[in-house]
Structures are given as C-alpha cells and as structure tokens.
Amino acid sequence: MSSDSGELDGDRPAGTVRHALRVQFELGFEGSSPCPLQEFDRSPTVLGQQLVDGDCHADVRLADDGDSDAVIHMENVPDEACPCPILAAHGAVPNITRVADDQFRVECYLPDRGTLEPLVEELRSAVERLRLRRLQQLDHAETGSAELTTIDLSVLTEKQREAAVLAVSAGYYETPRQTSLGELADRLDISKSALSQRLTAVESKLAIAAFGSTGR
C-alpha cells in the first residue's frame, strides 16, 4: 500500500503507519527561548526526549562535563511557542539533534507529504526563525527496503524553499502529478511563469548541490 495514504500493510501491527518523509528543521528564537535546553552555558547533548501527558521530559549530557557519565533529567511544561507539541500534533516524534547558541536542530518523520506544508506553517507562526534544511523521501520498494532521496534545502532562498515545500506537499513531483503549475501559482499568489522560473531555479540548485558543478 502507498505510504502517502497512511494505510497499514497487512503484515504490520495495528496502529502503525509507514513514514513518507524525513525532515530536518533548524529553529531559532529572538530573546528568551521557551526551551530550557538553551539555558545551559554549555551545549547539551540530548540523549532522549518525549512528551508525557503534555509535559516535556529530556535526558541530557553537557559538553565537556568533568563527569562524563553524568546525565541530567529535565521536566518542563511547554508553552505555545515550543515546537515539540506542534510536531507531535502532526504525528511526528521530535528528535533534537543539536542545541547551540540561539537555535536548535530537530529531525522527525512524517506519515505523508501532505503533512509537510501545514506543519511548516504552524511552526513558522510559533518561532522567530525557521529553516527547513533537509527533506528525505522514503521510497519503500516491494522488498520492504527504502531508497533514500535527500534534498538539501540550505542552498535555496526563502521564496524558493517555500515553492519547493508546497510543490512536494501537493504532489507536483509525483507521477502522475497530483496538482498543476497553475494551482500552485494561485496558492502562492504569483503568475505561472514566475513559479515556473522559481521551480527551475530550485531544481538547478538542487542538482548542482547533489552532483557538483560541471564547470569544476
């Protein structure tokens, strides 16, 4: 069955779904952060993190700690600016992979591509800076293995990234296509020609980032 549908394979336990995308976000806050992980003087390594009955629990180790076996357990009641409950509400389990200065990096898996756009919009309304760094499409073959197609979005401008997220989320790059260029352009409130040029620039940059410049 298609992973985009969220349906279960016959040999899988009830309550499980195949993920379609792996996403990496970089989030930042101006001024005080709602996340206590950014209150340490030293960058913490997050060993485990989960939401339990609305509370955030995390086990962390501090960089260059004299006691290398010391692990700190933290509990926090997240507010509306905390990204973890937002991710959880969209069926994603947050994995905080890096905390440094005024930003942190979060990876998660999404059950279908349609979840991506509303998740990005909700995160954007909660944090001051949001950067979608990487998309990894999980293409499950009949053998059950997954071929990984990674898209590094760090090379794109904000407008190009917005167009790319919408195109992927709406199924523009599916075969057959699930939406048209005109429909995407209407949603972005730009002309078809402007969107075409923007997506062409996106595809060119991603190709260069993936395979290197042929001029070198």
Secondary structure by P-SEA (a helix, b strand, c coil): cccccccccccccccbbbbcbbbbbbbbbcccccccccccccccccccccccccbbbbbbbbcccccccbbbbbbbbcccccaaaaaaaacbbbbbccccccbbbbbbccccccccaaaaaaaaaccccccccbbbbbccccccbbbbbbbbcccccaaaaaaaaaaaaaccccccccccaaaaaaaacccaaaaaaaaaaaaaaaaaaacccccc
